[in-house]
Amino acid sequence: MNGVALAVFIFFFVLVTAMGFLAARWRRAENEASLDEWGLGGRSFGTWITWFLLGGDLYTAYTFVAVPAAIYAAGASGFFAVPYTILVYPLIFTFLPRLWSVSHKHGYVTTSDFVRGRFGSKGLSLAVAVTGILATMPYIALQLVGIQAVLDVMGVGGGEDTNWFIKDLPLLIAFGVLAAYTYSSGLRAPALIAFVKDTLIYLVIAVAIIYIPIKLGGFDDIFAAAGEKFEAAGAGGVTPPDSGQWTYATLALGSALALFMYPHSITATLSSRSREVIRRNTTILPLYSLMLGLLALLGFMAIAAGIKVSNGQLAIPQLFEDMFPDWFAGVAFAAIGIGALVPAAIMSIAAANLFTRNIYKDFIRPDATPEQETKVSKLVSLLVKVGALVFVLGMDKTVAINFQLLGGIWILQTFPALVGGLFTRWFHRWALLAGWAVGMVYGTLAAYGVASPTQAHFGGSSKEIPGIGEIGYIGLTAFVLNVLVTVVLTVVLRAAKAPDGIDETSPEDYTADAGDPGVRTELPPATAGTSH
């Protein structure tokens, strides 16, 4: 056990735990018993808080571990994460401000709220809600995987022969604390902790990108070592092989389309206080892509450093353990650990809000009060974390990783209803539901049929594209089928004059801002004019 690194890790964990509970007093509202307050932080966050919150939301502990681990294992094909985060920001600039405006005008808390209001369809709203919860669960589980990787490298919990309870006790404690302060403080907790998380990550990356190459003889030696490894394995050296270019491109594009369909991305977005905050954030969030590019290079550094691990996700924590002084290794491990807590909190809140607003209130208790909604959402956020914990403790980690890829395939199928609905009412609600069903069934079955050396099913996220013959991302193929079915059925249903749902929105709702008449802000008088 690395005692110094563990002590530093515990210090930062205690610090963010205290911040998590104190966050309940930060920007306290007059009426805390509403989802606007608990689940969206009062819709009051300014540019920098939103930037840190979205960064903490999108760049998770698993990003810190998995992106360089993919490059360590498979070479430059793992760099697909860098172009997709560059593609996503111009994309969201076109539709997130519209979603913010209509959501604030009508008090929407989730994407399913918007879909129900736009298309007048509880069935389509339910489909979007169930998909969001389904896709978020393994994503939360993978934050646990990131923490487990750090604990394993530090020697916490004992070896493989240790009693399972003792081995997993540190993880149980970490997520017990997370559950407690999320229940208490809601979205304010991860918003406050995100400052510490991002500061630590930027610090670790800045030191790693300078300090480790100096110890390894420079980038020439690092790239040479990586090139030798992948050329020997027939993986194309430090560039993707020709056979992998369709996979690389479709995975980057599909991931870009999917990223802001996830409920936690939308939850962080709707917590902003104005439309302009969203527009500014889409211009400064690419700074995280710069960090991600540097972070990805750690995979090549692990190869040059001779890191040998049976589980690829341990490569980067082991690199930090071997290359850094003990005290700074503790700082790096804390960055990864806190990088798991922030997104896990936001994800559990987002999933809970979907269940409460679009399943509990729509189908179980339509007359639920705001106080009852908040209470149910708090309880469900706990259940979601327990489910994620069971997922990780009870399943092989490789399976969990591939289920996360399946989550991306699923969540992409909500794109036509959400983004399409923000710009046009032409799509018919029944056609959207049919397109969603086709995309979900095809994507799930195609992924089920992918085998890997370690498992017979769900062994990856790429398969031959029908009609083209190239290997591509299953999620993007399913999305294309989804859109085709939606368009064709819409033409048929419009021609048959099938009944349309009631649209409760109006064109001016999509450009409304916080100061406009009728726009719902729910800020207490003491904070409504405060500069954040």
C-alpha positions as CSV (number, residue, x, y, z in Angstrom):
1,M,0.0,0.0,0.0
2,N,1.2,3.5,-0.9
3,G,0.6,5.3,2.4
4,V,1.6,8.8,1.2
5,A,-0.5,8.6,-1.9
6,L,-3.4,7.2,0.1
7,A,-3.1,10.0,2.7
8,V,-3.2,12.7,0.0
9,F,-6.2,10.9,-1.7
10,I,-8.1,10.8,1.6
11,F,-7.4,14.5,2.2
12,F,-9.0,15.6,-1.0
13,F,-11.8,13.1,-0.6
14,V,-12.7,14.6,2.8
15,L,-12.4,18.1,1.4
16,V,-14.9,17.5,-1.4
17,T,-17.2,15.6,1.0
18,A,-17.3,18.7,3.2
19,M,-18.0,20.8,0.2
20,G,-20.7,18.5,-1.0
21,F,-22.7,18.9,2.3
22,L,-22.0,22.7,2.5
23,A,-23.3,23.1,-1.0
24,A,-26.8,22.8,0.5
25,R,-26.3,26.3,2.0
26,W,-24.9,27.7,-1.3
27,R,-27.4,29.9,-3.1
28,R,-30.1,28.6,-0.8
29,A,-33.6,29.3,-2.2
30,E,-36.7,30.3,-0.4
31,N,-38.5,27.2,-1.7
32,E,-36.1,24.2,-1.8
33,A,-38.8,21.6,-2.2
34,S,-38.9,21.7,-6.0
35,L,-37.1,19.9,-8.8
36,D,-36.0,23.3,-10.2
37,E,-34.0,23.8,-7.0
38,W,-32.8,20.3,-6.1
39,G,-32.4,19.0,-9.6
40,L,-31.4,22.1,-11.5
41,G,-29.7,24.3,-8.9
42,G,-32.4,26.9,-9.1
43,R,-31.6,27.4,-12.8
44,S,-29.2,30.1,-11.6
45,F,-25.7,29.2,-12.7
46,G,-23.6,31.7,-14.7
47,T,-21.0,31.2,-17.3
48,W,-18.1,29.9,-15.3
49,I,-20.1,27.6,-12.9
50,T,-21.9,26.1,-15.9
51,W,-18.5,25.6,-17.7
52,F,-17.1,23.8,-14.7
53,L,-20.3,21.8,-14.3
54,L,-20.5,20.8,-17.9
55,G,-16.8,20.0,-17.9
56,G,-17.2,17.9,-14.8
57,D,-20.2,16.3,-16.4
58,L,-18.6,15.4,-19.8
59,Y,-15.0,14.7,-18.9
60,T,-15.3,12.0,-16.3
61,A,-13.0,9.7,-14.4
62,Y,-13.5,7.1,-17.1
63,T,-12.4,9.6,-19.7
64,F,-9.2,10.1,-17.6
65,V,-8.7,6.3,-17.5
66,A,-10.3,4.9,-20.6
67,V,-9.2,7.2,-23.4
68,P,-5.4,6.8,-22.8
69,A,-6.1,3.1,-21.9
70,A,-7.7,2.6,-25.3
71,I,-4.6,4.2,-27.0
72,Y,-2.3,2.1,-24.8
73,A,-4.1,-1.1,-26.0
74,A,-5.2,-0.3,-29.6
75,G,-3.1,2.7,-30.8
76,A,-4.2,5.9,-32.4
77,S,-7.7,4.6,-33.1
78,G,-8.4,5.5,-29.5
79,F,-8.0,9.2,-30.5
80,F,-11.5,9.2,-31.9
81,A,-12.5,10.9,-28.6
82,V,-10.6,14.1,-29.6
83,P,-12.3,14.9,-32.9
84,Y,-15.7,13.9,-31.6
85,T,-15.5,16.5,-28.8
86,I,-14.5,19.1,-31.4
87,L,-17.4,18.2,-33.7
88,V,-19.9,18.3,-30.8
89,Y,-19.6,22.0,-29.9
90,P,-20.7,23.6,-33.2
91,L,-23.5,21.1,-33.2
92,I,-24.8,22.0,-29.8
93,F,-24.5,25.7,-30.5
94,T,-27.3,25.3,-33.0
95,F,-29.8,23.6,-30.7
96,L,-29.0,23.9,-27.0
97,P,-30.0,27.6,-26.7
98,R,-33.4,26.7,-28.3
99,L,-33.8,23.9,-25.8
100,W,-32.9,26.2,-22.9
101,S,-35.4,28.9,-24.0
102,V,-38.4,26.6,-24.4
103,S,-37.6,24.7,-21.2
104,H,-37.4,27.8,-19.2
105,K,-40.6,29.2,-20.7
106,H,-42.6,26.1,-19.8
107,G,-40.7,24.8,-16.8
108,Y,-39.4,21.7,-18.4
109,V,-36.9,19.8,-16.3
110,T,-36.0,16.9,-18.7
111,T,-35.8,16.2,-22.4
112,S,-38.9,14.0,-22.1
113,D,-40.8,17.0,-20.7
114,F,-40.1,18.9,-23.9
115,V,-40.9,15.9,-26.2
116,R,-44.3,15.5,-24.4
117,G,-45.1,19.2,-24.7
118,R,-43.9,19.5,-28.3
119,F,-45.6,16.4,-29.7
120,G,-48.4,15.8,-27.2
121,S,-47.4,12.2,-26.8
122,K,-46.9,10.6,-23.4
123,G,-45.8,7.4,-25.2
124,L,-42.9,9.1,-27.0
125,S,-42.0,10.9,-23.8
126,L,-41.9,7.6,-22.0
127,A,-39.7,6.1,-24.7
128,V,-37.2,9.0,-24.4
129,A,-37.3,8.7,-20.5
130,V,-36.7,5.0,-20.4
131,T,-33.9,5.2,-23.0
132,G,-32.2,8.0,-20.9
133,I,-32.3,6.0,-17.7
134,L,-31.2,2.8,-19.4
135,A,-28.2,4.6,-21.1
136,T,-27.2,6.4,-17.9
137,M,-27.0,3.4,-15.6
138,P,-23.8,1.8,-17.1
139,Y,-22.3,5.3,-17.4
140,I,-22.6,5.8,-13.6
141,A,-21.2,2.3,-13.1
142,L,-18.1,3.2,-15.1
143,Q,-17.4,6.0,-12.7
144,L,-17.1,3.3,-10.1
145,V,-14.7,1.4,-12.4
146,G,-12.5,4.5,-12.5
147,I,-12.4,4.7,-8.7
148,Q,-11.7,1.0,-8.4
149,A,-8.7,1.3,-10.8
150,V,-7.2,4.0,-8.5
151,L,-7.9,2.0,-5.3
152,D,-6.4,-1.2,-6.8
153,V,-3.1,0.6,-7.8
154,M,-2.9,2.2,-4.3
155,G,-3.2,-1.3,-2.8
156,V,-6.4,-0.5,-1.0
157,G,-8.8,-3.4,-0.3
158,G,-6.3,-6.3,-0.4
159,G,-5.6,-8.7,-3.2
160,E,-7.8,-11.0,-5.3
161,D,-8.1,-13.5,-2.5
162,T,-9.4,-11.0,0.0
163,N,-13.0,-11.3,1.3
164,W,-15.2,-9.5,-1.2
165,F,-16.7,-7.2,1.4
166,I,-13.3,-6.0,2.7
167,K,-12.0,-5.6,-0.9
168,D,-15.0,-3.5,-2.0
169,L,-15.5,-1.6,1.3
170,P,-13.6,1.5,0.2
171,L,-15.7,1.7,-2.9
172,L,-18.9,1.3,-0.8
173,I,-17.8,4.1,1.6
174,A,-17.0,6.4,-1.3
175,F,-20.4,6.0,-3.0
176,G,-22.2,6.0,0.3
177,V,-20.8,9.5,1.0
178,L,-21.7,10.5,-2.6
179,A,-25.2,9.3,-2.2
180,A,-25.6,11.3,1.1
181,Y,-24.4,14.7,-0.1
182,T,-26.3,14.3,-3.4
183,Y,-29.5,13.6,-1.5
184,S,-28.8,16.6,0.7
185,S,-27.6,19.2,-1.8
186,G,-28.8,18.1,-5.2
187,L,-27.1,19.6,-8.2
188,R,-25.4,22.3,-6.1
189,A,-23.0,19.7,-4.7
190,P,-21.4,18.6,-8.0
191,A,-21.4,22.2,-9.2
192,L,-19.3,23.3,-6.3
193,I,-17.0,20.2,-6.3
194,A,-16.4,20.6,-10.0
195,F,-14.1,23.5,-9.3
196,V,-11.8,21.3,-7.3
197,K,-12.1,18.4,-9.8
198,D,-11.2,20.4,-12.9
199,T,-8.4,22.3,-11.1
200,L,-6.8,19.0,-10.1
201,I,-7.1,17.5,-13.5
202,Y,-5.6,20.5,-15.3
203,L,-2.7,20.5,-12.8
204,V,-2.0,16.8,-13.2
205,I,-2.1,17.0,-17.0
206,A,0.2,20.0,-17.1
207,V,2.7,18.2,-14.9
208,A,2.4,14.8,-16.6
209,I,2.8,16.2,-20.2
210,I,6.1,17.9,-19.2
211,Y,7.5,15.7,-16.3
212,I,6.9,12.2,-17.7
213,P,8.4,12.8,-21.2
214,I,11.5,14.2,-19.6
215,K,11.9,11.0,-17.5
216,L,11.3,8.9,-20.6
217,G,13.8,10.6,-22.9
218,G,11.4,12.9,-24.9
219,F,8.5,12.5,-27.3
220,D,10.7,11.0,-30.0
221,D,11.4,8.0,-27.8
222,I,7.8,7.8,-26.7
223,F,6.3,7.7,-30.2
224,A,9.1,5.3,-31.4
225,A,8.2,2.8,-28.6
226,A,4.5,3.1,-29.4
227,G,5.1,2.7,-33.1
228,E,7.2,-0.4,-32.6
229,K,4.6,-2.0,-30.4
230,F,1.6,-1.5,-32.8
231,E,3.5,-2.3,-36.0
232,A,4.6,-5.6,-34.4
233,A,0.9,-6.2,-33.6
234,G,-0.3,-5.3,-37.0
235,A,-2.3,-2.4,-35.6
236,G,-1.0,0.3,-38.0
237,G,1.6,2.0,-35.9
238,V,0.7,5.3,-34.3
239,T,-1.9,6.0,-37.0
240,P,-5.1,4.0,-37.6
241,P,-4.8,1.3,-40.3
242,D,-6.8,1.8,-43.6
243,S,-9.2,-0.9,-42.6
244,G,-10.1,1.1,-39.4
245,Q,-10.8,4.5,-40.9
246,W,-14.6,4.0,-41.4
247,T,-14.8,2.8,-37.8
248,Y,-12.8,5.8,-36.6
249,A,-14.9,8.3,-38.5
250,T,-18.4,6.8,-37.7
251,L,-17.5,6.4,-34.1
252,A,-16.4,10.0,-33.9
253,L,-19.5,11.3,-35.6
254,G,-21.9,9.0,-33.8
255,S,-20.4,9.9,-30.4
256,A,-20.7,13.6,-31.2
257,L,-24.4,13.3,-32.0
258,A,-25.0,11.2,-28.9
259,L,-23.1,13.2,-26.2
260,F,-25.7,15.9,-25.5
261,M,-28.6,13.4,-25.7
262,Y,-27.5,12.0,-22.4
263,P,-29.8,13.3,-19.5
264,H,-26.9,14.5,-17.4
265,S,-25.7,16.8,-20.2
266,I,-29.1,18.4,-20.5
267,T,-29.5,18.7,-16.7
268,A,-26.2,20.7,-16.5
269,T,-27.4,22.8,-19.5
270,L,-30.8,23.6,-18.0
271,S,-29.2,24.8,-14.7
272,S,-27.9,27.8,-16.5
273,R,-29.4,31.2,-15.8
274,S,-29.7,32.5,-19.4
275,R,-29.6,31.6,-23.0
276,E,-26.4,33.6,-23.5
277,V,-24.6,31.5,-20.8
278,I,-25.2,28.4,-23.1
279,R,-23.9,30.2,-26.2
280,R,-20.8,31.4,-24.4
281,N,-20.2,27.9,-23.0
282,T,-20.2,26.3,-26.4
283,T,-17.4,28.6,-27.4
284,I,-15.1,27.9,-24.3
285,L,-15.8,24.2,-23.7
286,P,-13.4,23.2,-26.5
287,L,-10.6,24.1,-24.0
288,Y,-11.4,20.7,-22.5
289,S,-10.7,19.1,-25.9
290,L,-7.2,20.5,-25.7
291,M,-6.8,18.8,-22.3
292,L,-8.2,15.6,-23.7
293,G,-5.7,15.5,-26.6
294,L,-2.8,15.8,-24.1
295,L,-4.4,13.3,-21.8
296,A,-4.7,10.7,-24.6
297,L,-0.9,10.9,-25.1
298,L,-0.5,9.2,-21.7
299,G,-1.4,6.0,-23.4
300,F,1.8,6.2,-25.5
301,M,3.8,7.2,-22.4
302,A,2.6,4.1,-20.6
303,I,3.9,2.0,-23.5
304,A,7.3,3.8,-23.4
305,A,7.5,3.4,-19.7
306,G,7.1,-0.4,-20.0
307,I,3.8,-0.5,-18.0
308,K,2.5,-4.1,-18.0
309,V,-1.0,-4.7,-16.6
310,S,-3.6,-7.4,-17.2
311,N,-6.4,-4.9,-17.1
312,G,-5.9,-2.0,-19.5
313,Q,-7.8,0.5,-17.4
314,L,-5.0,0.2,-14.7
315,A,-2.4,1.4,-17.2
316,I,-2.6,5.1,-16.4
317,P,-3.0,4.9,-12.6
318,Q,0.0,2.5,-12.7
319,L,2.0,5.0,-14.8
320,F,1.3,7.7,-12.2
321,E,2.3,5.4,-9.4
322,D,5.6,4.5,-11.2
323,M,6.6,7.9,-12.5
324,F,5.4,10.5,-9.9
325,P,6.7,11.1,-6.4
326,D,4.3,9.5,-3.9
327,W,2.7,12.7,-2.8
328,F,1.9,13.8,-6.4
329,A,0.7,10.4,-7.3
330,G,-1.9,10.9,-4.5
331,V,-2.9,14.2,-6.2
332,A,-3.3,12.4,-9.5
333,F,-5.4,9.6,-7.9
334,A,-7.5,12.3,-6.2
335,A,-8.1,13.9,-9.6
336,I,-9.4,10.6,-11.0
337,G,-11.4,9.8,-7.9
338,I,-13.1,13.2,-7.7
339,G,-13.5,13.1,-11.5
340,A,-15.8,10.1,-10.8
341,L,-17.8,11.6,-8.1
342,V,-18.9,14.8,-9.9
343,P,-20.4,13.1,-13.1
344,A,-21.8,10.2,-11.0
345,A,-23.8,12.7,-8.9
346,I,-25.1,14.6,-12.0
347,M,-26.0,11.4,-13.8
348,S,-28.0,10.0,-10.8
349,I,-29.9,13.3,-10.4
350,A,-30.7,13.4,-14.2
351,A,-31.9,9.8,-14.2
352,A,-34.0,10.5,-11.0
353,N,-35.6,13.6,-12.6
354,L,-36.6,11.5,-15.7
355,F,-38.2,8.9,-13.6
356,T,-40.0,11.4,-11.4
357,R,-41.3,13.7,-14.1
358,N,-42.0,11.3,-17.0
359,I,-42.9,8.0,-15.3
360,Y,-44.1,8.8,-11.7
361,K,-45.9,12.0,-12.4
362,D,-47.2,11.1,-15.9
363,F,-48.3,7.5,-15.3
364,I,-48.4,6.8,-11.5
365,R,-49.4,10.0,-9.7
366,P,-50.4,12.9,-12.0
367,D,-51.5,15.1,-9.1
368,A,-48.1,14.9,-7.3
369,T,-47.0,18.2,-5.7
370,P,-43.6,19.8,-6.2
371,E,-42.6,18.6,-2.7
372,Q,-43.6,15.0,-3.5
373,E,-41.8,15.2,-6.9
374,T,-38.6,16.3,-5.1
375,K,-38.9,13.6,-2.4
376,V,-39.3,10.8,-5.1
377,S,-36.4,12.2,-7.1
378,K,-34.1,12.2,-4.1
379,L,-35.1,8.5,-3.3
380,V,-34.7,7.4,-6.9
381,S,-31.2,9.1,-7.1
382,L,-30.2,6.7,-4.3
383,L,-31.6,3.7,-6.0
384,V,-29.8,4.6,-9.2
385,K,-26.5,4.6,-7.4
386,V,-27.2,1.3,-5.7
387,G,-28.1,-0.2,-9.1
388,A,-24.8,1.1,-10.6
389,L,-22.9,-0.3,-7.6
390,V,-24.5,-3.8,-8.0
391,F,-23.8,-3.5,-11.8
392,V,-20.1,-3.0,-11.1
393,L,-19.7,-5.4,-8.2
394,G,-21.6,-8.2,-9.8
395,M,-20.4,-8.1,-13.4
396,D,-17.1,-8.4,-15.3
397,K,-15.6,-5.0,-15.9
398,T,-15.1,-5.7,-19.6
399,V,-18.8,-6.4,-19.9
400,A,-19.6,-3.1,-18.1
401,I,-17.4,-1.1,-20.6
402,N,-19.2,-2.7,-23.6
403,F,-22.6,-1.9,-22.0
404,Q,-21.5,1.7,-21.8
405,L,-20.9,1.6,-25.6
406,L,-24.4,0.1,-25.9
407,G,-25.6,3.1,-23.9
408,G,-24.3,5.3,-26.6
409,I,-26.1,3.3,-29.3
410,W,-29.4,3.6,-27.3
411,I,-29.2,7.3,-26.4
412,L,-28.5,8.3,-30.0
413,Q,-32.0,7.0,-31.0
414,T,-33.6,10.0,-29.1
415,F,-31.9,12.5,-31.4
416,P,-34.7,12.8,-34.0
417,A,-37.4,13.5,-31.4
418,L,-35.3,16.0,-29.4
419,V,-33.3,17.9,-31.9
420,G,-35.8,17.4,-34.7
421,G,-38.5,18.7,-32.5
422,L,-36.6,21.8,-31.6
423,F,-36.6,22.9,-35.3
424,T,-39.8,21.4,-36.8
425,R,-43.2,20.0,-36.0
426,W,-43.3,18.1,-39.3
427,F,-42.3,14.7,-37.9
428,H,-45.4,12.8,-36.7
429,R,-45.3,11.5,-33.2
430,W,-46.2,7.9,-34.2
431,A,-43.4,7.9,-36.8
432,L,-40.9,9.2,-34.3
433,L,-41.9,6.4,-31.9
434,A,-41.6,3.7,-34.7
435,G,-38.2,5.1,-35.8
436,W,-37.0,5.0,-32.2
437,A,-38.2,1.4,-31.8
438,V,-36.4,0.3,-35.1
439,G,-33.2,2.0,-34.0
440,M,-33.3,0.5,-30.6
441,V,-34.0,-3.1,-31.7
442,Y,-31.5,-3.0,-34.6
443,G,-28.8,-1.4,-32.4
444,T,-29.3,-3.8,-29.5
445,L,-29.4,-7.0,-31.7
446,A,-26.4,-5.9,-33.7
447,A,-24.3,-5.2,-30.6
448,Y,-25.5,-8.5,-29.1
449,G,-24.0,-10.3,-32.1
450,V,-20.5,-8.7,-31.8
451,A,-18.0,-11.1,-30.2
452,S,-14.6,-10.4,-28.7
453,P,-11.8,-12.7,-27.5
454,T,-13.2,-12.5,-24.0
455,Q,-17.0,-12.7,-24.6
456,A,-19.5,-14.1,-27.0
457,H,-21.9,-11.1,-27.0
458,F,-21.7,-7.3,-26.6
459,G,-18.0,-7.5,-27.4
460,G,-17.8,-4.2,-29.1
461,S,-19.7,-1.3,-30.8
462,S,-18.7,-1.7,-34.5
463,K,-20.1,-4.0,-37.2
464,E,-20.4,-4.2,-41.0
465,I,-22.6,-1.4,-42.3
466,P,-25.4,-3.0,-44.4
467,G,-25.1,-2.0,-48.1
468,I,-21.7,-0.5,-47.7
469,G,-19.6,-3.4,-46.5
470,E,-17.3,-1.3,-44.3
471,I,-17.0,-1.7,-40.5
472,G,-18.7,1.2,-38.7
473,Y,-20.3,2.3,-35.5
474,I,-23.5,0.4,-34.8
475,G,-25.1,3.5,-33.2
476,L,-24.8,5.6,-36.3
477,T,-26.2,2.8,-38.5
478,A,-29.1,2.4,-36.2
479,F,-29.6,6.2,-36.2
480,V,-29.8,6.3,-40.0
481,L,-32.4,3.5,-40.0
482,N,-34.3,5.5,-37.3
483,V,-34.4,8.6,-39.4
484,L,-35.4,6.7,-42.6
485,V,-38.3,5.0,-40.9
486,T,-39.4,8.3,-39.2
487,V,-39.4,10.2,-42.5
488,V,-41.2,7.5,-44.6
489,L,-43.8,6.9,-41.9
490,T,-44.3,10.7,-41.4
491,V,-45.1,11.1,-45.1
492,V,-47.6,8.1,-45.0
493,L,-49.2,9.3,-41.7
494,R,-49.5,12.9,-43.0
495,A,-51.1,11.6,-46.2
496,A,-53.5,9.5,-44.2
497,K,-54.3,12.6,-42.0
498,A,-53.5,10.6,-38.8
499,P,-54.3,12.7,-35.7
500,D,-51.5,14.9,-34.4
501,G,-50.8,15.6,-30.8
502,I,-51.3,19.1,-29.3
503,D,-48.2,21.3,-29.4
504,E,-48.1,23.4,-26.3
505,T,-45.1,25.5,-27.5
506,S,-45.1,28.5,-29.8
507,P,-42.3,29.8,-32.2
508,E,-41.3,32.6,-29.9
509,D,-40.7,30.2,-27.0
510,Y,-37.5,28.9,-28.8
511,T,-35.8,32.3,-28.7
512,A,-37.0,33.6,-25.3
513,D,-34.5,34.7,-22.7
514,A,-34.5,35.0,-18.9
515,G,-35.7,38.6,-18.8
516,D,-38.5,38.1,-21.3
517,P,-42.2,38.2,-20.1
518,G,-43.5,34.8,-19.1
519,V,-40.2,33.1,-18.9
520,R,-40.0,31.0,-15.8
521,T,-36.8,31.5,-13.7
522,E,-38.0,30.7,-10.1
523,L,-35.0,32.6,-8.6
524,P,-35.6,34.0,-5.1
525,P,-35.6,37.8,-5.0
526,A,-32.3,38.0,-3.1
527,T,-30.4,36.2,-5.9
528,A,-32.3,37.2,-9.1
529,G,-30.0,40.1,-9.9
530,T,-26.8,38.7,-8.5
531,S,-23.8,38.4,-10.8
532,H,-22.4,34.9,-10.7
